[in-house]
């Protein structure tokens, strides 16, 4: 029996649904993070003691930086999911970019934007 070269159209549609669901959730999370960044100045410390104000502003800056980093990571995740959709359309989805073999279904269900098989990722080609 020859080894399967690519996933069937039915399997690709199954993966597409998983990716679209994750993409929808990721975009909502990204918008929430952006909204948090845009409205983070709402609870100011204008009427509190100067010492507390300095501490609060420091925490606010740190929180804003962390939220910004989370937003950047979320945007990158969205881009990876969108690239996976392109691979589905090209019928190259699920093929390891290192080995050329199919990535296990279980891995793709857990990490639908994966481009490497576990063996390739671990360097055991």
N, C-alpha and C positions, 0 to 999 in steps of 0.2 A: 504494500500500500504506500502510495506517495504521500509525502508530508504536505499538509495544507499550506498553500501559498498566501492566501488572504482570507479575511472573514467574508461570509456570504452577505448579500444585500440585506437580508432579514436581520442578520446579526448586527450589521452596521446601523440599521434603523433603531435597533434596541440600544446600542451605544449612544446614538444621536439623542434619543429621548433622555437618557441619563445625563448627558452633557448639557442639554438644553435646560433641564431642571436645575442642575448645579449652577449654570450660567445665570439663570433668573435669580436664584438666591444670592449669588455672588454680587450681582449688580445692585440688588436691594441693600446688601451689607455695605457696599461701596458708597452708595448714596447716603446711607445713614452716617457713615464716617465723614463724608464731605459736609453734611449738614452740621455735624458736631463741630467740625473745624470752623465753619462759617459763623456759628452762633456761640462760640465758646466765651465770648466777652459779656454775656448776659448777666451772670452772677458776679458782679464786681465787689470789691472790698473797700469801697470809697469811705464808708462810715466806721471802719474798724481802726484799731490802734496801728501805728506805723510799723511796729515790729511784726505783728501778725500779717500786715499787708505785704511786707517784703517776703515772708515765708510763703504766703498764699500765691504771690505772683511767680515765685520760683517754681512752685508745684504746678501752677497753671502752664508755664512754659514747657516744663517737662511733659506734662500730660498732652499738650498740643503737639510736641515732637513725636511722642509715642503714637498718637492718633494719626499723625501724618505718615509715619512709617507703616502703620497698619493699612492705611489707605493705599499707599504705594504697593504693598504686597498684594492687596486685594485686586488692584488694577492689573498687576502682572499675572495673577491667577486667571483673571478674565481673558487676558490676551492669549494665555496658553489654551484655555478652553475654546476660544474662537479659532485658534490654529488647528485644534483637534477637529473641529467641524469642517474645516477646509480639507483636512486629510480624509475625512469620511466622504466628502464629495469627490475627491480624487481617487477614492478606493485604495488609499495607501494607509489608512488608519489601522493601528494595531501591529504594524510591522516594525520590528526593532531597527533603529537607524544604524546600529553597530553590526549586528549579526545577520540582518535580513530575514530573520525567522519571526514567526508570530509571537507576540507578547501574550502571556496567559490571560484568559478571560477574567479570572479572579483579580488579577492585578489591574486590569483596565476598569473593572467595576469599582475598585477601591480608589484608583488614581486614573481617571478617564483621560487625562491629558498626557499620560506617560508616553515617552518615545523610546525608552530602553527596556529590554527585558530585565528580569532580576539578575540573571547571569551576567549580562553586559554591565549593569549598574555596579555589581560587586566585582567586576573585572575577571570573571571566570569564563570567558568566552571559550 
